[in-house]
């Protein structure tokens, strides 16, 4: 749902006030690309995954099962964190506010009854697919 004219004006006023209050911060925010944040997270997740492999191998070699299990858990957590960052970086999911596409019709926080029928969800996916092209 797009913003009304009044809401858009209020948002512009707030934005201008923030820029006037701290121009250095405004310049940083204006220049920075959100994808760079997710790229840094991907690098950290890769390092975490490598650390998990090392812990797993050390646990196997010295016959310490808890250390090996801990390494596997670290690998799994790093992989999930990296995948979520990769999805958000490429626009496959995540924050609906960050992508600017408005509220999502089927989210994790909603109950099953509020999601609509199967056909409504399929139509919404079809519309989103054609809007992205």
N, C-alpha and C positions, 0 to 999 in steps of 0.2 A: 504494500500500500504506500503510495508516494505521500510525501509531506504536503500539507496545505500551504498556501502562500504565507499565512501568518506564522506557521511553524518554521518555514524556510527562512523568513526574515529574522525570527528569533535566533535560529541557529547561526545565521550569518553574523548577527550582532555579537553573539557569544564568541564566535570564532575571531572576529576582529578585536574584541576586548582581550582575548588571550594573546593574540599576536602583538597587540600594543603593550601588554604587560611584560612579556618576555620574548623579544624578537629573536634572541639566539635559539631558544627552544623551538620557536615557530619555524625558523629556518631548518633546524635539525629534523623536525617532524615532516616538513614539506619535502625535503630532499630524500629522506630515508625510504627505502622500498621495503615493505613488509616481508618480501621473499628473502631478503638478506637475513632477517631474524630466523626464519625457518632453515636457511642454509647452515647457519651456525649451529642450530639444534641438530641438524643431520650430521654434521661433523662430530659433535659431542656424542651423539648416539653411536656413530661408527667407532669412536674411541672406546665407548662403554662396551660395545659388542666385542671388540678385540680383547679388552680386559676380561670379559666373561670367558672367552675362549681360553685365555691364559690360566685363569682360575680353574676352569674345568680340567684342563690338561694337567696342571700341577696336582689337583685333587686326585686324578686317576693315577698319576705316576707315584705319588707318595702314599697312595691307598688311604686317603682321607675322604670318605664319602660326603660328609657335610660340606667340605670345601668344594667338591665337584658339583654338588647340588646348588650351592651358592653361586658358583660360576654359571651354571645353566640359568638360574633365576636372573642373574645380571644380564646375560645374553638375551633372554626373553624380554625383559623390561626395556633394554636398549633398542631391541628390534621394534617393539610396539611404539615406543616414543619416536623412533626414526620414521616409521611408517605414517604415524599421525602427522608428523611435521611435513613429510613428503606430500601427503594428501592435501594438506592446507596450502602448501606452497604452490601446488599445481591446480588448486581450485576444485578438488573433488569432494570436499566436505569441510566440516569444522564450523567456524564462526559465520553465522548468517549475517551479522552486522559488519564483519570485515569485508565480505564480498559485495555488500550493497544490494543484494538481490531481494531483501525484505525477509519477512518471516517465512520459515519453512513450514510446509504442511504436515510433514511427518518427522517428528523429532524424538529423541530418546526420552525426554521429560514428559511427553504427552501420553495419555492413556490410550489404550487400543480403541475404545469406543469413539474417541474424538478425532481419529485419523481419517474418517471417511470410508467409503466403500472401496473395494478393490479397483473397480473401474475408474473412480475419481482419482485414485493415486496413480494409476497407469496414464490417465489423461494428463495429469500434472507433470509426470516424468516426460511424456511426449512433448508437451509445451516447452519445458525447460531445455530439452535436447535440441529443439529447433531454435530456441532463443539464443543458445550458445554459438550457433553457427553463424 
